Amino acid sequence: MDDVTHAGGAPSGHAPAGDAAAGGAPAGYAELFDAPAGYLDFARYGPPSRPVLDATAEALGRSARADHTTVNDLMRADLRARESAARLAGTDAEHTVLLPNTTTGLFQAAFGIPSGTVLVPEGDFPANHYPWRRAAAAGLAEPRWLRGDAHGRPTPEAVRDALTADVVAVSLSAVDFRTGYRADLAAIRDVIGPDRLLVVDAIQGFGVVEMPWQAADVVVAGGQKWLRAGWSTGFAALSDRALERLAPTLTGWTGVEDVALFDGAEHPAAAGAGRLSLTNLSPVAAAAFAAALQVVEAAGVAAIESAVAARVDALLDAVRAAGAEVLSETVRTRRAGIVSFRLPGVPAAQVAAALHAQGLTPTVRPDSLRLSPHASTPAWVAPQVAKALRSLGG
């Protein structure tokens, strides 16, 4: 993609001087990335940092020169990544396991609940639907589709109104993929009480917004979006309540006690979150994930969230000025990093083409567009969005 310029003519690689004071990235954060400044699709995929690329190359390079120490040394990246993810989730490494994606963790939760009803928002991303559908087909817990409030949001009040005696768990996204609505996890925890499990798909919020992750019993997040770790990375964090109540239905050979003892017997499931492990994951992916999480820890989630919030404010102003209909959450305390909109009378594909012409990368849906900036997105990208929309006569 060609570089773009802002109104003052600065090239796109990095934010201009003084940008941090205007709600920009934490000091030095943007310089870790090579993605074009106009990339606004982090809710779909987050281009990794140079530390992630370096960690990947180093681990893969070592694997190509393997000797008797290599595999054990590379496997230590698993613990580094688990420790970092655990700190960000407010737990410890024993309650955390690495997974290759969000879906794996949601399937583990769905197949670990043997019976009862699970409330699931009907408008949630399909990754939080199919595990429950498949579990029901296998004779386990049954999903009940939660309609939410008047806007379809899974508010604490909507959850409370849907609770019945047979509900054993609630499974929802921390941040809605369409609207950026941030679920009130603490209030939902209070509503459902201590006798039900709270399962949270955290992929659209973890590492980019501060949320009370400890309110959930299962927190699952892939690393390829806002964490900027690349594909085949992710984790799950489990509470003591989840470890007590989830059956280890999908535990694999690496998720048991005495994992290195190959005696032909069935071993008990591991005591901690490691029981969700199905097999050894790529130590190269674990090294990448560890590097990505360390970037988040160094910058600080609060600083990243503040920078993203400032970019969202500016993008909302830009699309509103063009006469767009905003489809996403706009209340700052209840939103994350997503701006969804449509331009009345203009096909989404035509709007996308105008954005592309300005070096901008949105998510394109059949009837709308989604802009999702990160902390590395410079302030002058919003004027570029406004320029693109003005070109359509809005």
N, C-alpha and C positions, 0 to 999 in steps of 0.2 A: 504493500500500500504506500502511495506517495505521502511524503510529509505534508502537513497542512500548516497554515499560519493563523495566528489570532489577529485581532484587529490591529495590534501594534506591529505585526510583522515578525514576531518571534517564531522560530522553527519549533516543530512539535516534540522533539525528543524529551525535554524536561520542562518542569514548571519554571517560569521566570523568577528572578530574584524577588524576594518579598512575598511570594505566594503562600508560604506557610503561615505568615501572619494573617492572611485572609482566609484561614480555614483550610490550608493546604496540608500536604503530607507531613508526617513526623520527620524531623531532621534526618536527611540521608536516605529516607525510605524510597523515594521515587528513583534515586540513582541506582537502585539494585535491579531495575527492570528495563527491558529493551522493547516492550510492547509499544506500538504506536500510541501517541497521546489520545487519539480519537477512538480508541477501543472502548466501547461502552456495553460490553456483553459479558460481564463477570458473573451474572446470574446463570449463565450457560456454561462458561469455561473461563478460567483465570490463567492467562499466560504466566508461566513460572518465572522466578527470579534467577539471576545469575548464580547465587549460592546453590539453588536447586539444581541447575544445570551442571555446576561444578561437582556437586555431591554425586549426581547420577553418573557423570563421566568417570569420576574417580573410582566409584564402586564397580562400575562395569569394566573399567580398565584393570582393576585388581583381579576381577573374576577371570579375565582373559589370561592372566599370568599366575593362575592358581598354583599354590603349593600346599603342604600339609597344614598350614595355619590359616589359609585364606577364608574358607567357608565359615569357620567358627568366628573369625574376626568380623566378617561382613554381617553375620547374624546379630552382632551386638547393636546394630542400628535399630533393631526392633525395640530394645529397652529404651534407647534414647528417645525414640519417637513416642513411645507410650508414656514416658515420664513427662515429656513436654505437653502432649495432649491432655494428660491428667491434670497438670497444673492449670491449664486453660479451662478445664471443665470443673475445677474445684474438687478433685478427688486424688487418688494415688494410682500408681502403676498396676497394683494388684487388682484394681477394679476396672482396668482398661485393657482392651485388646485391639490389635490392629486388624483391619478388614480391608478388602480390596475395593469396597464401594458401600454406599448407603444401603442399597437393596439387600445385600447379604445380611446386614444387621437387622433389618426389618423382618426378613424371613426367619431369622433366629428367634426374634421376639414372638412372631406370630405362631411358629410351631412349638414354642415353649409354653404357651398358655393352653392347657388341655381342654378347657370347657368354659362356657359362659358367653357373654356378649361384650364386644369391644366397640366403643363409639369411635367412628372415623369420619372426618368431614367429607361430605360428598363431593365437594369441589377441590379436594386436595390433589396433589400431583399423583399420577398413577403408581409411582413407586411405593406409595403408602396405601394403595388399594389391593394390588395383586397378591401380596403376601397373605392378607386376611381372607381374600377369596379362595386362595389355594389351601389355606389352613382349614377353612370351613368345608371345602370339598373332601379333605382328608378326615373329617369327623371331629375336628378340634373346635376352637372358639369361633363364633359367628360374628361377622361385622354388622353393625347397624349404622346406617349413613346419617350423619349429623348435618342438618340443613343450616345450622348457624343462625345468626341474627338476620335482620332485614336485608343486610348486604352480603349475607352468606358467610360472615366471619365466625370462627369458633370462639366466641366470647365466653367468659366464665358463666355468664347468665344463661347462654344457650346450652352450654354443657350441663349446668345444674338442672335446667328444665327437661333435659333428655335422659337424666339418670333414672334408672329403675333398679330394682333389687338384683337383677341378673347381670348388670354391668360389672365386669371385673377389671376393665382397663379402658383407657382412652389413648388413642394414637393419633398424633397430629404433627403438622409441620410447625417449627418454631417461627418461621417466616414464610408467608404465602408466596409461591413462585410467580403468581400473576400480579398481585397488588402490593407486595412488600409488607403486608400487614403483619405486625409482630404480636404473636400470641402472648397473653399474660400468663406465663407459666406458673408463677407463684400463686396467683389467684385461682387458677384451675386446680392446682394442687390442693388448696384449701377447700375448694368445692367438692372434689372427689374424695377427700379424706385419706386416711392412712391405709385403708383396706383395699384400695384399687391401685393398679399400676398405671403410671404415666409414661408412655413411649413417645419419644420426640425425634422426628427427622430434623436434624439441625443444619443441613447442608447449606441453606440460604442465609444462615446467620452466624454460624460458629466462626470465631476469630475476627469478625467484622462488626459485631454489636455485642455489648455487654448484656447478658441475660442470666437469670438465676438457674443455671443448668442443674444445680443440686436439687431443685424441685422435682426433677424428672427421675424416673427409675431406670430408663434406658435412653441414652443420648447417642445418636448415630449420625455420623457425618462423613461424606466422601471428601477427599482433599482437592479435587480437580477444579473447584469453582473459586470461592472467595479465599480459600487457604492457599491457592496458587502453587499446589504441590505436584500437579500433573495427574494423569490417569492412573488407576490401579492403586490408589492410596486412600486411606480412611481409618476410622476407628469407631469403637463403641465403648461407652462408659456405663457401668451397671452399679446400681445401688445395692446395699445389703438386702433390701426387700426383693429386688429382682433376682439376686442370686439364690434367695430362699425359695422363690415361687416359680421361677421359670424352669420347666423341665429341660434337661439337656438333650432334647430330641435330635438335634442336628450336630451334636458334638462329633468331631472327626478324630483321627488318630493322634493329632497334635494337641487336642483339647482335653487330655486325660492325665491322670497321675502316672508317674514312672514312664514318661513318654519315650525314653530310650531303651526300655526293657521290652524286647520283642519275644514274648513267651507264648504267644498264641491265645492268651486269655483276654477277656474283656476287662479293661481297667476302669475304675470309677472316674467320673468327670472331674476335671480340675476344680479346686475349691474356689478360685477367683474367676474373673471375667475371661480368662484364657479358655474356659470351657466352650466359648463360642468359636474357637479356632477349629477349622476343618482340615487344614493342611498347612505346610510351611508356605509363607508368602515370599515374594521376591525381596531379598535383602537390598537390592538396588532401589526398589520402590520405597522401602523403609528408610533408606538413607536420604532419598529425596524428600520424603514426608518429614523426617526429623529436621532437615535444613529449612523447609518451609515454615514449620511451626516455630523454629528459633527466630526466624525473621519477624513473625507475629509477636512473639514474646519480647523481642528487643524493641520493637516500635511501640508496643502497648495497645491493647484492644481499645481502650478509651480514646487514645489519640487517633487510631484508625477510624473509629466510629465518628468522631468529631469531624474529621476531614471528609468522610463520605456524606455525612449529613449536610455539610456546606455545599457539596457538589449537587446533591439532590435538590436543595433549595433553589440553586441557580437553574437547574434543568427544569424544575417545575415552573419557574418564572418564564423561561424561554418558550416552553410549549404552550403555556397559557396565553402569552402575548401573541402567539400565532393563531389563537382561536381554537386550540385543540381541546378535546374532551379528555380530562384526566381520569383514568380508570383505577389508579393506585391510591393507596392510603396516603393522606397528606398531613395528618397530625404527627408532628415530629416525634413525640414520645411513643407512638404506636406504629412507626414505620421503620423500615430498614433501608436498603440501598437500591430500591426499585422504583422507576417511574414508568408507568404504562399509560399509553394514550392512543387516541385516534384522531385524525383530522377529518371533520365532517365533509363528506362529498369527495374526498380524495382517497383512492385505493391505497391500502397499506403498502403494496409493492411500489407504487409511485413515490410515496413518502420515503421509503427505504432507498430508492434510487437517488433521491435528492440528498439524503444523508451520506450515502456512499460517495457522491460527487464531492463532498466536503471532507472526505477522509474519515468518516465516522462509521462505527460498526455497532448497530443496534441488534437486538433480537427481533426478527420479523415473524409475526403471526398472520394468519389469513385476514384478520379484521383489525389488527392493532399492532403497535410496536412497543418494545420495552427497552428502556435505557437503564443500564446498571453500572455506575461509575465506581471506581475504587479510590483508595487514599492517594494513589499515584496519579490520578487524573488531574491535569492542571485546570486552573480556574477558567482559562480562556477557551475551553471546549464548549461551554454553554453558549457563548456568542456564536460559535460555529454552528451549533444546532439551530439557533435562532435564524441565522443566515440561510441555512438549508431550508427551513420551513417557510421563510419569506419568499424564497424563490418559487414556491408553489402558489403564491398569491394569497396566502393565509393572512 
